[in-house]
Amino acid sequence: MYRDLIRETAARLGRVGIDSRHVEAWMRLEHGCLDGLSPRQFADEVEVAIGCIDEAGDATSERLAASFGL
């Protein structure tokens, strides 16, 4: 549901091609429901999640996404 918005936001941040499932998983660690985020908060959280992916790596991010069923 959020994948298109995550991809668009990541593209504006210069991160075309980042796995949106990974971004969503990192966002869900902090926010179980993403519907309550304002557009600005959502964009900020995408940026934070990308930082987490950069730090943790793809393998950890993939495991996290799988744990959320993404």
CHARMM internal coordinates of N, CA and C (Angstrom, degrees):
IC EDIT
DIST 1 N 1 CA 1.4401
DIST 1 CA 1 C 1.5337
ANGL 1 N 1 CA 1 C 111.34
DIST 1 C 2 N 1.3049
ANGL 1 CA 1 C 2 N 116.01
DIHE 1 N 1 CA 1 C 2 N -37.21
DIST 2 N 2 CA 1.4639
ANGL 1 C 2 N 2 CA 120.68
DIHE 1 CA 1 C 2 N 2 CA -176.87
DIST 2 CA 2 C 1.5282
ANGL 2 N 2 CA 2 C 113.13
DIHE 1 C 2 N 2 CA 2 C -95.44
DIST 2 C 3 N 1.2898
ANGL 2 CA 2 C 3 N 117.03
DIHE 2 N 2 CA 2 C 3 N -5.59
DIST 3 N 3 CA 1.4714
ANGL 2 C 3 N 3 CA 120.46
DIHE 2 CA 2 C 3 N 3 CA -170.30
DIST 3 CA 3 C 1.5176
ANGL 3 N 3 CA 3 C 113.58
DIHE 2 C 3 N 3 CA 3 C -59.38
DIST 3 C 4 N 1.3215
ANGL 3 CA 3 C 4 N 117.76
DIHE 3 N 3 CA 3 C 4 N -42.86
DIST 4 N 4 CA 1.4690
ANGL 3 C 4 N 4 CA 119.41
DIHE 3 CA 3 C 4 N 4 CA -179.43
DIST 4 CA 4 C 1.5263
ANGL 4 N 4 CA 4 C 111.20
DIHE 3 C 4 N 4 CA 4 C -64.20
DIST 4 C 5 N 1.3242
ANGL 4 CA 4 C 5 N 116.55
DIHE 4 N 4 CA 4 C 5 N -43.69
DIST 5 N 5 CA 1.4605
ANGL 4 C 5 N 5 CA 120.39
DIHE 4 CA 4 C 5 N 5 CA 179.96
DIST 5 CA 5 C 1.5275
ANGL 5 N 5 CA 5 C 110.81
DIHE 4 C 5 N 5 CA 5 C -65.53
DIST 5 C 6 N 1.3189
ANGL 5 CA 5 C 6 N 116.73
DIHE 5 N 5 CA 5 C 6 N -38.78
DIST 6 N 6 CA 1.4685
ANGL 5 C 6 N 6 CA 120.57
DIHE 5 CA 5 C 6 N 6 CA 177.29
DIST 6 CA 6 C 1.5252
ANGL 6 N 6 CA 6 C 109.79
DIHE 5 C 6 N 6 CA 6 C -64.13
DIST 6 C 7 N 1.3351
ANGL 6 CA 6 C 7 N 116.95
DIHE 6 N 6 CA 6 C 7 N -45.65
DIST 7 N 7 CA 1.4756
ANGL 6 C 7 N 7 CA 120.28
DIHE 6 CA 6 C 7 N 7 CA 179.62
DIST 7 CA 7 C 1.5216
ANGL 7 N 7 CA 7 C 111.38
DIHE 6 C 7 N 7 CA 7 C -60.61
DIST 7 C 8 N 1.3321
ANGL 7 CA 7 C 8 N 117.07
DIHE 7 N 7 CA 7 C 8 N -43.63
DIST 8 N 8 CA 1.4660
ANGL 7 C 8 N 8 CA 120.85
DIHE 7 CA 7 C 8 N 8 CA 179.45
DIST 8 CA 8 C 1.5242
ANGL 8 N 8 CA 8 C 111.03
DIHE 7 C 8 N 8 CA 8 C -63.36
DIST 8 C 9 N 1.3236
ANGL 8 CA 8 C 9 N 115.94
DIHE 8 N 8 CA 8 C 9 N -43.81
DIST 9 N 9 CA 1.4640
ANGL 8 C 9 N 9 CA 120.17
DIHE 8 CA 8 C 9 N 9 CA -179.26
DIST 9 CA 9 C 1.5226
ANGL 9 N 9 CA 9 C 110.36
DIHE 8 C 9 N 9 CA 9 C -66.30
DIST 9 C 10 N 1.3199
ANGL 9 CA 9 C 10 N 116.93
DIHE 9 N 9 CA 9 C 10 N -43.97
DIST 10 N 10 CA 1.4635
ANGL 9 C 10 N 10 CA 120.80
DIHE 9 CA 9 C 10 N 10 CA 178.84
DIST 10 CA 10 C 1.5281
ANGL 10 N 10 CA 10 C 110.84
DIHE 9 C 10 N 10 CA 10 C -61.99
DIST 10 C 11 N 1.3173
ANGL 10 CA 10 C 11 N 116.89
DIHE 10 N 10 CA 10 C 11 N -38.79
DIST 11 N 11 CA 1.4710
ANGL 10 C 11 N 11 CA 120.60
DIHE 10 CA 10 C 11 N 11 CA 178.76
DIST 11 CA 11 C 1.5208
ANGL 11 N 11 CA 11 C 110.42
DIHE 10 C 11 N 11 CA 11 C -62.32
DIST 11 C 12 N 1.3325
ANGL 11 CA 11 C 12 N 117.12
DIHE 11 N 11 CA 11 C 12 N -41.17
DIST 12 N 12 CA 1.4666
ANGL 11 C 12 N 12 CA 119.80
DIHE 11 CA 11 C 12 N 12 CA 177.96
DIST 12 CA 12 C 1.5248
ANGL 12 N 12 CA 12 C 111.02
DIHE 11 C 12 N 12 CA 12 C -64.22
DIST 12 C 13 N 1.3224
ANGL 12 CA 12 C 13 N 116.44
DIHE 12 N 12 CA 12 C 13 N -25.06
DIST 13 N 13 CA 1.4635
ANGL 12 C 13 N 13 CA 121.13
DIHE 12 CA 12 C 13 N 13 CA 177.75
DIST 13 CA 13 C 1.5294
ANGL 13 N 13 CA 13 C 112.02
DIHE 12 C 13 N 13 CA 13 C -88.85
DIST 13 C 14 N 1.3338
ANGL 13 CA 13 C 14 N 116.31
DIHE 13 N 13 CA 13 C 14 N 3.38
DIST 14 N 14 CA 1.4613
ANGL 13 C 14 N 14 CA 120.63
DIHE 13 CA 13 C 14 N 14 CA 179.00
DIST 14 CA 14 C 1.5119
ANGL 14 N 14 CA 14 C 113.86
DIHE 13 C 14 N 14 CA 14 C 81.64
DIST 14 C 15 N 1.3318
ANGL 14 CA 14 C 15 N 117.64
DIHE 14 N 14 CA 14 C 15 N 20.42
DIST 15 N 15 CA 1.4655
ANGL 14 C 15 N 15 CA 121.80
DIHE 14 CA 14 C 15 N 15 CA -177.12
DIST 15 CA 15 C 1.5215
ANGL 15 N 15 CA 15 C 111.31
DIHE 14 C 15 N 15 CA 15 C -116.71
DIST 15 C 16 N 1.3220
ANGL 15 CA 15 C 16 N 116.46
DIHE 15 N 15 CA 15 C 16 N 52.37
DIST 16 N 16 CA 1.4550
ANGL 15 C 16 N 16 CA 121.80
DIHE 15 CA 15 C 16 N 16 CA 176.99
DIST 16 CA 16 C 1.5249
ANGL 16 N 16 CA 16 C 108.35
DIHE 15 C 16 N 16 CA 16 C -62.05
DIST 16 C 17 N 1.3148
ANGL 16 CA 16 C 17 N 116.00
DIHE 16 N 16 CA 16 C 17 N 134.81
DIST 17 N 17 CA 1.4577
ANGL 16 C 17 N 17 CA 120.72
DIHE 16 CA 16 C 17 N 17 CA 175.95
DIST 17 CA 17 C 1.5143
ANGL 17 N 17 CA 17 C 115.30
DIHE 16 C 17 N 17 CA 17 C 94.12
DIST 17 C 18 N 1.3195
ANGL 17 CA 17 C 18 N 118.53
DIHE 17 N 17 CA 17 C 18 N -5.36
DIST 18 N 18 CA 1.4545
ANGL 17 C 18 N 18 CA 119.47
DIHE 17 CA 17 C 18 N 18 CA 177.47
DIST 18 CA 18 C 1.5283
ANGL 18 N 18 CA 18 C 108.46
DIHE 17 C 18 N 18 CA 18 C -66.70
DIST 18 C 19 N 1.3125
ANGL 18 CA 18 C 19 N 117.11
DIHE 18 N 18 CA 18 C 19 N 144.77
DIST 19 N 19 CA 1.4650
ANGL 18 C 19 N 19 CA 121.64
DIHE 18 CA 18 C 19 N 19 CA -177.40
DIST 19 CA 19 C 1.5280
ANGL 19 N 19 CA 19 C 109.37
DIHE 18 C 19 N 19 CA 19 C -71.13
DIST 19 C 20 N 1.3141
ANGL 19 CA 19 C 20 N 116.76
DIHE 19 N 19 CA 19 C 20 N 113.60
DIST 20 N 20 CA 1.4652
ANGL 19 C 20 N 20 CA 121.03
DIHE 19 CA 19 C 20 N 20 CA -177.21
DIST 20 CA 20 C 1.5270
ANGL 20 N 20 CA 20 C 112.18
DIHE 19 C 20 N 20 CA 20 C -65.50
DIST 20 C 21 N 1.3439
ANGL 20 CA 20 C 21 N 117.20
DIHE 20 N 20 CA 20 C 21 N -26.13
DIST 21 N 21 CA 1.4737
ANGL 20 C 21 N 21 CA 119.53
DIHE 20 CA 20 C 21 N 21 CA 176.20
DIST 21 CA 21 C 1.5161
ANGL 21 N 21 CA 21 C 110.55
DIHE 20 C 21 N 21 CA 21 C -64.47
DIST 21 C 22 N 1.3183
ANGL 21 CA 21 C 22 N 115.92
DIHE 21 N 21 CA 21 C 22 N -39.37
DIST 22 N 22 CA 1.4610
ANGL 21 C 22 N 22 CA 120.15
DIHE 21 CA 21 C 22 N 22 CA 178.95
DIST 22 CA 22 C 1.5278
ANGL 22 N 22 CA 22 C 110.20
DIHE 21 C 22 N 22 CA 22 C -65.39
DIST 22 C 23 N 1.3250
ANGL 22 CA 22 C 23 N 115.94
DIHE 22 N 22 CA 22 C 23 N -44.18
DIST 23 N 23 CA 1.4636
ANGL 22 C 23 N 23 CA 120.34
DIHE 22 CA 22 C 23 N 23 CA 179.78
DIST 23 CA 23 C 1.5310
ANGL 23 N 23 CA 23 C 109.27
DIHE 22 C 23 N 23 CA 23 C -60.70
DIST 23 C 24 N 1.3171
ANGL 23 CA 23 C 24 N 116.79
DIHE 23 N 23 CA 23 C 24 N -48.37
DIST 24 N 24 CA 1.4659
ANGL 23 C 24 N 24 CA 119.98
DIHE 23 CA 23 C 24 N 24 CA -179.07
DIST 24 CA 24 C 1.5191
ANGL 24 N 24 CA 24 C 111.39
DIHE 23 C 24 N 24 CA 24 C -60.87
DIST 24 C 25 N 1.3092
ANGL 24 CA 24 C 25 N 117.86
DIHE 24 N 24 CA 24 C 25 N -40.43
DIST 25 N 25 CA 1.4670
ANGL 24 C 25 N 25 CA 120.75
DIHE 24 CA 24 C 25 N 25 CA -179.96
DIST 25 CA 25 C 1.5235
ANGL 25 N 25 CA 25 C 111.12
DIHE 24 C 25 N 25 CA 25 C -61.29
DIST 25 C 26 N 1.3194
ANGL 25 CA 25 C 26 N 116.93
DIHE 25 N 25 CA 25 C 26 N -45.63
DIST 26 N 26 CA 1.4686
ANGL 25 C 26 N 26 CA 119.37
DIHE 25 CA 25 C 26 N 26 CA 178.88
DIST 26 CA 26 C 1.5214
ANGL 26 N 26 CA 26 C 110.76
DIHE 25 C 26 N 26 CA 26 C -64.27
DIST 26 C 27 N 1.3197
ANGL 26 CA 26 C 27 N 117.15
DIHE 26 N 26 CA 26 C 27 N -36.96
DIST 27 N 27 CA 1.4665
ANGL 26 C 27 N 27 CA 120.40
DIHE 26 CA 26 C 27 N 27 CA 178.13
DIST 27 CA 27 C 1.5250
ANGL 27 N 27 CA 27 C 110.78
DIHE 26 C 27 N 27 CA 27 C -64.77
DIST 27 C 28 N 1.3224
ANGL 27 CA 27 C 28 N 116.91
DIHE 27 N 27 CA 27 C 28 N -37.57
DIST 28 N 28 CA 1.4642
ANGL 27 C 28 N 28 CA 120.82
DIHE 27 CA 27 C 28 N 28 CA -177.56
DIST 28 CA 28 C 1.5282
ANGL 28 N 28 CA 28 C 112.90
DIHE 27 C 28 N 28 CA 28 C -71.72
DIST 28 C 29 N 1.3052
ANGL 28 CA 28 C 29 N 117.34
DIHE 28 N 28 CA 28 C 29 N -18.75
DIST 29 N 29 CA 1.4661
ANGL 28 C 29 N 29 CA 118.50
DIHE 28 CA 28 C 29 N 29 CA 174.21
DIST 29 CA 29 C 1.5230
ANGL 29 N 29 CA 29 C 110.69
DIHE 28 C 29 N 29 CA 29 C -61.68
DIST 29 C 30 N 1.3008
ANGL 29 CA 29 C 30 N 116.66
DIHE 29 N 29 CA 29 C 30 N -36.52
DIST 30 N 30 CA 1.4683
ANGL 29 C 30 N 30 CA 121.85
DIHE 29 CA 29 C 30 N 30 CA -179.08
DIST 30 CA 30 C 1.5217
ANGL 30 N 30 CA 30 C 112.06
DIHE 29 C 30 N 30 CA 30 C -92.89
DIST 30 C 31 N 1.3256
ANGL 30 CA 30 C 31 N 116.08
DIHE 30 N 30 CA 30 C 31 N -35.27
DIST 31 N 31 CA 1.4682
ANGL 30 C 31 N 31 CA 121.49
DIHE 30 CA 30 C 31 N 31 CA -174.43
DIST 31 CA 31 C 1.5204
ANGL 31 N 31 CA 31 C 108.74
DIHE 30 C 31 N 31 CA 31 C -128.86
DIST 31 C 32 N 1.3129
ANGL 31 CA 31 C 32 N 117.19
DIHE 31 N 31 CA 31 C 32 N 102.58
DIST 32 N 32 CA 1.4633
ANGL 31 C 32 N 32 CA 120.46
DIHE 31 CA 31 C 32 N 32 CA 179.94
DIST 32 CA 32 C 1.5156
ANGL 32 N 32 CA 32 C 112.57
DIHE 31 C 32 N 32 CA 32 C -57.71
DIST 32 C 33 N 1.3157
ANGL 32 CA 32 C 33 N 116.16
DIHE 32 N 32 CA 32 C 33 N -36.60
DIST 33 N 33 CA 1.4650
ANGL 32 C 33 N 33 CA 121.84
DIHE 32 CA 32 C 33 N 33 CA 178.29
DIST 33 CA 33 C 1.5237
ANGL 33 N 33 CA 33 C 107.92
DIHE 32 C 33 N 33 CA 33 C -120.50
DIST 33 C 34 N 1.3039
ANGL 33 CA 33 C 34 N 116.30
DIHE 33 N 33 CA 33 C 34 N 122.98
DIST 34 N 34 CA 1.4604
ANGL 33 C 34 N 34 CA 120.86
DIHE 33 CA 33 C 34 N 34 CA -176.94
DIST 34 CA 34 C 1.5288
ANGL 34 N 34 CA 34 C 112.53
DIHE 33 C 34 N 34 CA 34 C -87.84
DIST 34 C 35 N 1.3285
ANGL 34 CA 34 C 35 N 117.17
DIHE 34 N 34 CA 34 C 35 N -9.04
DIST 35 N 35 CA 1.4607
ANGL 34 C 35 N 35 CA 121.13
DIHE 34 CA 34 C 35 N 35 CA -178.27
DIST 35 CA 35 C 1.5225
ANGL 35 N 35 CA 35 C 113.02
DIHE 34 C 35 N 35 CA 35 C -62.73
DIST 35 C 36 N 1.3172
ANGL 35 CA 35 C 36 N 118.24
DIHE 35 N 35 CA 35 C 36 N -28.49
DIST 36 N 36 CA 1.4534
ANGL 35 C 36 N 36 CA 121.47
DIHE 35 CA 35 C 36 N 36 CA -176.02
DIST 36 CA 36 C 1.5161
ANGL 36 N 36 CA 36 C 114.58
DIHE 35 C 36 N 36 CA 36 C -81.14
DIST 36 C 37 N 1.3257
ANGL 36 CA 36 C 37 N 117.30
DIHE 36 N 36 CA 36 C 37 N -3.95
DIST 37 N 37 CA 1.4608
ANGL 36 C 37 N 37 CA 120.29
DIHE 36 CA 36 C 37 N 37 CA -178.66
DIST 37 CA 37 C 1.5256
ANGL 37 N 37 CA 37 C 110.54
DIHE 36 C 37 N 37 CA 37 C -81.32
DIST 37 C 38 N 1.3035
ANGL 37 CA 37 C 38 N 116.17
DIHE 37 N 37 CA 37 C 38 N 137.17
DIST 38 N 38 CA 1.4625
ANGL 37 C 38 N 38 CA 120.01
DIHE 37 CA 37 C 38 N 38 CA 173.06
DIST 38 CA 38 C 1.5327
ANGL 38 N 38 CA 38 C 107.96
DIHE 37 C 38 N 38 CA 38 C -69.83
DIST 38 C 39 N 1.3177
ANGL 38 CA 38 C 39 N 117.85
DIHE 38 N 38 CA 38 C 39 N 163.94
DIST 39 N 39 CA 1.4722
ANGL 38 C 39 N 39 CA 119.19
DIHE 38 CA 38 C 39 N 39 CA 177.37
DIST 39 CA 39 C 1.5308
ANGL 39 N 39 CA 39 C 112.26
DIHE 38 C 39 N 39 CA 39 C -55.17
DIST 39 C 40 N 1.3224
ANGL 39 CA 39 C 40 N 117.88
DIHE 39 N 39 CA 39 C 40 N -40.11
DIST 40 N 40 CA 1.4677
ANGL 39 C 40 N 40 CA 121.29
DIHE 39 CA 39 C 40 N 40 CA 179.68
DIST 40 CA 40 C 1.5332
ANGL 40 N 40 CA 40 C 110.55
DIHE 39 C 40 N 40 CA 40 C -67.49
DIST 40 C 41 N 1.3274
ANGL 40 CA 40 C 41 N 117.21
DIHE 40 N 40 CA 40 C 41 N -43.37
DIST 41 N 41 CA 1.4673
ANGL 40 C 41 N 41 CA 120.45
DIHE 40 CA 40 C 41 N 41 CA 178.19
DIST 41 CA 41 C 1.5233
ANGL 41 N 41 CA 41 C 110.45
DIHE 40 C 41 N 41 CA 41 C -62.97
DIST 41 C 42 N 1.3293
ANGL 41 CA 41 C 42 N 116.35
DIHE 41 N 41 CA 41 C 42 N -41.78
DIST 42 N 42 CA 1.4541
ANGL 41 C 42 N 42 CA 120.73
DIHE 41 CA 41 C 42 N 42 CA 179.63
DIST 42 CA 42 C 1.5209
ANGL 42 N 42 CA 42 C 109.79
DIHE 41 C 42 N 42 CA 42 C -58.93
DIST 42 C 43 N 1.3173
ANGL 42 CA 42 C 43 N 116.75
DIHE 42 N 42 CA 42 C 43 N -48.55
DIST 43 N 43 CA 1.4655
ANGL 42 C 43 N 43 CA 121.03
DIHE 42 CA 42 C 43 N 43 CA 179.80
DIST 43 CA 43 C 1.5228
ANGL 43 N 43 CA 43 C 111.14
DIHE 42 C 43 N 43 CA 43 C -61.52
DIST 43 C 44 N 1.3217
ANGL 43 CA 43 C 44 N 116.83
DIHE 43 N 43 CA 43 C 44 N -41.59
DIST 44 N 44 CA 1.4691
ANGL 43 C 44 N 44 CA 120.27
DIHE 43 CA 43 C 44 N 44 CA 177.74
DIST 44 CA 44 C 1.5165
ANGL 44 N 44 CA 44 C 111.24
DIHE 43 C 44 N 44 CA 44 C -62.09
DIST 44 C 45 N 1.3297
ANGL 44 CA 44 C 45 N 116.37
DIHE 44 N 44 CA 44 C 45 N -41.70
DIST 45 N 45 CA 1.4652
ANGL 44 C 45 N 45 CA 120.36
DIHE 44 CA 44 C 45 N 45 CA -179.01
DIST 45 CA 45 C 1.5261
ANGL 45 N 45 CA 45 C 111.83
DIHE 44 C 45 N 45 CA 45 C -69.00
DIST 45 C 46 N 1.3252
ANGL 45 CA 45 C 46 N 117.06
DIHE 45 N 45 CA 45 C 46 N -33.52
DIST 46 N 46 CA 1.4720
ANGL 45 C 46 N 46 CA 119.78
DIHE 45 CA 45 C 46 N 46 CA 174.31
DIST 46 CA 46 C 1.5258
ANGL 46 N 46 CA 46 C 109.00
DIHE 45 C 46 N 46 CA 46 C -61.11
DIST 46 C 47 N 1.3004
ANGL 46 CA 46 C 47 N 116.41
DIHE 46 N 46 CA 46 C 47 N -44.36
DIST 47 N 47 CA 1.4720
ANGL 46 C 47 N 47 CA 120.38
DIHE 46 CA 46 C 47 N 47 CA -179.77
DIST 47 CA 47 C 1.5256
ANGL 47 N 47 CA 47 C 111.17
DIHE 46 C 47 N 47 CA 47 C -63.03
DIST 47 C 48 N 1.3202
ANGL 47 CA 47 C 48 N 117.50
DIHE 47 N 47 CA 47 C 48 N -42.39
DIST 48 N 48 CA 1.4719
ANGL 47 C 48 N 48 CA 121.35
DIHE 47 CA 47 C 48 N 48 CA 178.04
DIST 48 CA 48 C 1.5276
ANGL 48 N 48 CA 48 C 109.92
DIHE 47 C 48 N 48 CA 48 C -63.65
DIST 48 C 49 N 1.3371
ANGL 48 CA 48 C 49 N 116.46
DIHE 48 N 48 CA 48 C 49 N -43.82
DIST 49 N 49 CA 1.4621
ANGL 48 C 49 N 49 CA 120.59
DIHE 48 CA 48 C 49 N 49 CA -179.45
DIST 49 CA 49 C 1.5255
ANGL 49 N 49 CA 49 C 111.22
DIHE 48 C 49 N 49 CA 49 C -62.09
DIST 49 C 50 N 1.3133
ANGL 49 CA 49 C 50 N 117.81
DIHE 49 N 49 CA 49 C 50 N -39.31
DIST 50 N 50 CA 1.4662
ANGL 49 C 50 N 50 CA 120.75
DIHE 49 CA 49 C 50 N 50 CA 177.52
DIST 50 CA 50 C 1.5250
ANGL 50 N 50 CA 50 C 110.09
DIHE 49 C 50 N 50 CA 50 C -62.03
DIST 50 C 51 N 1.3105
ANGL 50 CA 50 C 51 N 116.83
DIHE 50 N 50 CA 50 C 51 N -39.59
DIST 51 N 51 CA 1.4675
ANGL 50 C 51 N 51 CA 120.30
DIHE 50 CA 50 C 51 N 51 CA 175.34
DIST 51 CA 51 C 1.5128
ANGL 51 N 51 CA 51 C 111.73
DIHE 50 C 51 N 51 CA 51 C -61.60
DIST 51 C 52 N 1.3358
ANGL 51 CA 51 C 52 N 116.57
DIHE 51 N 51 CA 51 C 52 N -39.29
DIST 52 N 52 CA 1.4695
ANGL 51 C 52 N 52 CA 120.61
DIHE 51 CA 51 C 52 N 52 CA 178.13
DIST 52 CA 52 C 1.5279
ANGL 52 N 52 CA 52 C 110.79
DIHE 51 C 52 N 52 CA 52 C -64.90
DIST 52 C 53 N 1.3263
ANGL 52 CA 52 C 53 N 116.35
DIHE 52 N 52 CA 52 C 53 N -41.37
DIST 53 N 53 CA 1.4668
ANGL 52 C 53 N 53 CA 120.65
DIHE 52 CA 52 C 53 N 53 CA 178.27
DIST 53 CA 53 C 1.5206
ANGL 53 N 53 CA 53 C 109.78
DIHE 52 C 53 N 53 CA 53 C -63.10
DIST 53 C 54 N 1.3148
ANGL 53 CA 53 C 54 N 117.33
DIHE 53 N 53 CA 53 C 54 N -43.78
DIST 54 N 54 CA 1.4656
ANGL 53 C 54 N 54 CA 121.02
DIHE 53 CA 53 C 54 N 54 CA 178.98
DIST 54 CA 54 C 1.5213
ANGL 54 N 54 CA 54 C 110.79
DIHE 53 C 54 N 54 CA 54 C -60.11
DIST 54 C 55 N 1.3041
ANGL 54 CA 54 C 55 N 116.55
DIHE 54 N 54 CA 54 C 55 N -39.07
DIST 55 N 55 CA 1.4700
ANGL 54 C 55 N 55 CA 121.23
DIHE 54 CA 54 C 55 N 55 CA -178.15
DIST 55 CA 55 C 1.5307
ANGL 55 N 55 CA 55 C 112.06
DIHE 54 C 55 N 55 CA 55 C -77.03
DIST 55 C 56 N 1.3235
ANGL 55 CA 55 C 56 N 116.90
DIHE 55 N 55 CA 55 C 56 N -44.82
DIST 56 N 56 CA 1.4651
ANGL 55 C 56 N 56 CA 121.09
DIHE 55 CA 55 C 56 N 56 CA -173.29
DIST 56 CA 56 C 1.5235
ANGL 56 N 56 CA 56 C 113.28
DIHE 55 C 56 N 56 CA 56 C -84.28
DIST 56 C 57 N 1.3170
ANGL 56 CA 56 C 57 N 116.36
DIHE 56 N 56 CA 56 C 57 N -29.52
DIST 57 N 57 CA 1.4587
ANGL 56 C 57 N 57 CA 120.18
DIHE 56 CA 56 C 57 N 57 CA -179.23
DIST 57 CA 57 C 1.5161
ANGL 57 N 57 CA 57 C 113.28
DIHE 56 C 57 N 57 CA 57 C 94.81
DIST 57 C 58 N 1.3203
ANGL 57 CA 57 C 58 N 114.43
DIHE 57 N 57 CA 57 C 58 N 166.86
DIST 58 N 58 CA 1.4623
ANGL 57 C 58 N 58 CA 120.91
DIHE 57 CA 57 C 58 N 58 CA -176.07
DIST 58 CA 58 C 1.5220
ANGL 58 N 58 CA 58 C 113.32
DIHE 57 C 58 N 58 CA 58 C -68.85
DIST 58 C 59 N 1.3133
ANGL 58 CA 58 C 59 N 118.12
DIHE 58 N 58 CA 58 C 59 N -38.83
DIST 59 N 59 CA 1.4659
ANGL 58 C 59 N 59 CA 120.06
DIHE 58 CA 58 C 59 N 59 CA -177.14
DIST 59 CA 59 C 1.5293
ANGL 59 N 59 CA 59 C 110.83
DIHE 58 C 59 N 59 CA 59 C -63.77
DIST 59 C 60 N 1.3206
ANGL 59 CA 59 C 60 N 116.64
DIHE 59 N 59 CA 59 C 60 N -45.86
DIST 60 N 60 CA 1.4607
ANGL 59 C 60 N 60 CA 120.15
DIHE 59 CA 59 C 60 N 60 CA 178.58
DIST 60 CA 60 C 1.5202
ANGL 60 N 60 CA 60 C 110.37
DIHE 59 C 60 N 60 CA 60 C -65.62
DIST 60 C 61 N 1.3127
ANGL 60 CA 60 C 61 N 116.75
DIHE 60 N 60 CA 60 C 61 N -40.81
DIST 61 N 61 CA 1.4620
ANGL 60 C 61 N 61 CA 120.81
DIHE 60 CA 60 C 61 N 61 CA 179.63
DIST 61 CA 61 C 1.5216
ANGL 61 N 61 CA 61 C 111.26
DIHE 60 C 61 N 61 CA 61 C -65.26
DIST 61 C 62 N 1.3149
ANGL 61 CA 61 C 62 N 117.51
DIHE 61 N 61 CA 61 C 62 N -36.26
DIST 62 N 62 CA 1.4705
ANGL 61 C 62 N 62 CA 121.29
DIHE 61 CA 61 C 62 N 62 CA 177.21
DIST 62 CA 62 C 1.5273
ANGL 62 N 62 CA 62 C 110.47
DIHE 61 C 62 N 62 CA 62 C -66.30
DIST 62 C 63 N 1.3187
ANGL 62 CA 62 C 63 N 116.93
DIHE 62 N 62 CA 62 C 63 N -43.00
DIST 63 N 63 CA 1.4742
ANGL 62 C 63 N 63 CA 119.68
DIHE 62 CA 62 C 63 N 63 CA 177.08
DIST 63 CA 63 C 1.5257
ANGL 63 N 63 CA 63 C 111.06
DIHE 62 C 63 N 63 CA 63 C -61.52
DIST 63 C 64 N 1.3202
ANGL 63 CA 63 C 64 N 116.17
DIHE 63 N 63 CA 63 C 64 N -41.53
DIST 64 N 64 CA 1.4532
ANGL 63 C 64 N 64 CA 120.98
DIHE 63 CA 63 C 64 N 64 CA 179.10
DIST 64 CA 64 C 1.5239
ANGL 64 N 64 CA 64 C 110.29
DIHE 63 C 64 N 64 CA 64 C -63.05
DIST 64 C 65 N 1.3381
ANGL 64 CA 64 C 65 N 117.47
DIHE 64 N 64 CA 64 C 65 N -45.99
DIST 65 N 65 CA 1.4586
ANGL 64 C 65 N 65 CA 121.08
DIHE 64 CA 64 C 65 N 65 CA 178.46
DIST 65 CA 65 C 1.5286
ANGL 65 N 65 CA 65 C 110.84
DIHE 64 C 65 N 65 CA 65 C -59.70
DIST 65 C 66 N 1.3079
ANGL 65 CA 65 C 66 N 116.53
DIHE 65 N 65 CA 65 C 66 N -42.88
DIST 66 N 66 CA 1.4735
ANGL 65 C 66 N 66 CA 120.19
DIHE 65 CA 65 C 66 N 66 CA 178.74
DIST 66 CA 66 C 1.5168
ANGL 66 N 66 CA 66 C 110.88
DIHE 65 C 66 N 66 CA 66 C -62.84
DIST 66 C 67 N 1.3238
ANGL 66 CA 66 C 67 N 117.69
DIHE 66 N 66 CA 66 C 67 N -35.38
DIST 67 N 67 CA 1.4649
ANGL 66 C 67 N 67 CA 120.27
DIHE 66 CA 66 C 67 N 67 CA -179.25
DIST 67 CA 67 C 1.5273
ANGL 67 N 67 CA 67 C 111.55
DIHE 66 C 67 N 67 CA 67 C -65.92
DIST 67 C 68 N 1.3274
ANGL 67 CA 67 C 68 N 117.20
DIHE 67 N 67 CA 67 C 68 N -24.06
DIST 68 N 68 CA 1.4634
ANGL 67 C 68 N 68 CA 122.00
DIHE 67 CA 67 C 68 N 68 CA 176.38
DIST 68 CA 68 C 1.5401
ANGL 68 N 68 CA 68 C 111.54
DIHE 67 C 68 N 68 CA 68 C -95.20
DIST 68 C 69 N 1.3127
ANGL 68 CA 68 C 69 N 116.83
DIHE 68 N 68 CA 68 C 69 N 2.57
DIST 69 N 69 CA 1.4536
ANGL 68 C 69 N 69 CA 120.98
DIHE 68 CA 68 C 69 N 69 CA -179.10
DIST 69 CA 69 C 1.5155
ANGL 69 N 69 CA 69 C 113.96
DIHE 68 C 69 N 69 CA 69 C 73.10
DIST 69 C 70 N 1.3444
ANGL 69 CA 69 C 70 N 116.09
DIHE 69 N 69 CA 69 C 70 N 26.49
DIST 70 N 70 CA 1.4599
ANGL 69 C 70 N 70 CA 120.27
DIHE 69 CA 69 C 70 N 70 CA -179.64
DIST 70 CA 70 C 1.5201
ANGL 70 N 70 CA 70 C 111.67
DIHE 69 C 70 N 70 CA 70 C -95.41
END
COOR INIT
IC SEED 1 N 1 CA 1 C
IC BUILD
